Amino acid sequence: MEETVGQLRKEDLQRLYELQRHIYTLASQIESLEREKRIKEITLQQLQASTHHKPTVYQSVGRLFVLEDYDTLISSLNKEMEILGEQIRTKQKLKSQFEAKWESSRLTSVPKT
């Protein structure tokens, strides 16, 4: 009986550890996506604040810079920001689900005295 209780306790702790690891991983991914989105927002603001009507713009491709149409680049940045926003929302929902599971597992695995 004591071995079974110890085994269950060990499994609960492993499950809590795994859930916590998933939460930290998702938090890191969300932070990275938010940083990437913010960079794109700043780039978009800088492009739109340009004094020229349609300035000459270049997009980096690896080590090269390629001439890019202004409107195409603006459209591309907006679309990428939309995609990043959706990815952030999806990961935040998933993180919330893991946090709820972690909280309920933590509460049920606490020994009653």
Steps between C-alpha positions, in 0.01 A plus 500: 500500500779740592678430169181582309460832683866583435464408132186712464676791671797464265269492194318812625829683543615396153172620350532833683858536378398429139212748516727765648760436228232544231387825663854641504559392140177666385582817694837515326341445158238770568771743604698427183193545277409827674855628447485408131160668464628815670796517260262477206277773651798732539615427145151574370484827697839606363396423144172686531669800665729543201497847343494356148167389362632158400864466598735245352507205737714192523424174674776283641523149362778327689808712441351685204263793471241478225305795361139465614186682395386731783134393493594132486728539800234686702244233413746225590579658838130539582432138408797374705383703801152349465648149492722574800201637691304181433796283604534700823129462579514124431803449723348714777185284495711186513706644785180583691379144454831360631490741794147385587609134479807578709291675764243220520774232508687691766190526715410133464853375563546689827479243779210543740600507863 
